């Protein structure tokens, strides 16, 4: 009996977001801005990626869905509705500590032991520039 299981990525994103929020950390996601259906302010995209603060204090109407993440935020004083598919999320990390998770681009990311890596950044994280590394 081979049943198709749903992706773990949205559940892990929500769990990491909740954990970071509970520990007074600010959750940021790294998004592949080249993926189809990604709607972000393109002036903030660097090297095909964008880093977004998805903390409750920085967003309005945050929806961490099973297939899409969406919210309203201000960029340079202008309100913008951001939306992107879960598959476009490359990682999530806490701004203050750098702790988080990196997600594989591989379609096999839901296989046991593959695709999700715990990551811990340096003790001091510069704003807007995550420095995640794989911890084994």
N, C-alpha and C positions, 0 to 999 in steps of 0.2 A: 504494500500500500504506500504509494509515493504521492503524498499531498504537498502542494505548494504552500510553503509557510510565508507569512508576510515578513517584510523587512524589519530588522531590529533597529535600524538607524533612527526612525522617529522616536522610538521608546528611549533609546540611549540619549538622544538630544534632550528630550523632556526631562529625563532623570538628571542629567548633568546640569541643566538649567536650574532645576529645583534645588539640587545640592549646592550649587554656587550661590544662589539667592539666599538659601538658608544659612550660609556661612558668610554673609555680607560681602560676597565677591561679585564682580560685574561680568556677566557672561557676554562673550564676543564670539561671533562665528566668522569663519573664513569661507567665502562663497566664490565658486568658479563663475565669474560673470560672463563667460563665453557660452555657458549652457543655454539651450533654448528655454524660453519662458521665464528667464531671470529679468525682473524689472527692478532696477536700482539706478540711482543717480550716476550716470556714466562718468561724470567729471571726477568722481572719487575712486574710480577703478584704476588699479595699478598692476601692471604685468598680468592682466586678464583676471585679477582677483580683487575682491573688496572685503574689507573687514567691517562688520556691523555690530554695534552695541545692541544686544537684544534684552537688556535689563528692563524691568518694568518702569523705571524712572526715565528711560530714554525713549520708550515706545508708547504708542497708544493703540488699543485694540489688538494686542499681540495674540496671534493664533499660531500655536505650534501643532499643526495638524499632522496626519499620517502621510500626506503626500505633498503638502505645501506649507511654507511658513510665510505669514504676512503680518504687516503692522504698518502704522503710520509713524513717521519720525521727521524731525527737522534737520535739514542739511543747509548750513549757511543761512539759517533763519527762514528757509522756505520749507513748507510742509510737503512731504512726498510719501506716497503709498508704495511700500516695498513689498514685493512678492517674489518668491523663488521656490522651485521644487526641492524637496528634501535631498534628492540625489546631487544637487549642486553644492551642498554643504561639504566642505573638505575637512572641517574640524571645528571644535568648540573649545574655548579656553577662558580662564578667569584672568581678567586684566591685572589684578593685584598680585597674584601668585604665579601666573603662567601655567597652572595645572589645567589639564583638559584631556581631550581625545582627538586623535587624527583618524579620519575615515579613509579607507582605500577607494581608489577610483574603480577598482576591479569589480565586475559583476558578482564575483564570488565572495563579496564582503560579508555575506550572511552565513558562510560555512564556519564550522567550529574552529576557533583559533585564528581565523583569517580576517583581515580587513580593518579591525579596530585595534588601535594601539593606545595605551595610556601614554600620556606625554606630560612632562613637567618642564616648564620654562625656567629661565634663570631667576634668581631671587629678585632682581629688579627688572621689570618689563617696561620698555619704552612704549608710550602710547602709540597705537596704530601700527606697530610693528611686532607681531608675535614672533617669538623665537622658540618654537616647539621642537622637541627632539624625542625620539623613540627611547623609552626606558624598558630595558629587558630584565 
